[in-house]
């Protein structure tokens, strides 16, 4: 398995280290506040909204 080098870009206004990534879905370059481990896909914010698990409501109808 080839290891990808993840480039650290800068620290955001909340003090989090940001890492440059390429979205696994659309290929757009973006930054995330965690170091990807290569075992799961990483998405840009737009694609993450499409892929994130749906949350179920506890409301009764």
Helices and strands as residue ranges (DSSP letters): E 8-11, E 17-22, E 29-32, H 45-51
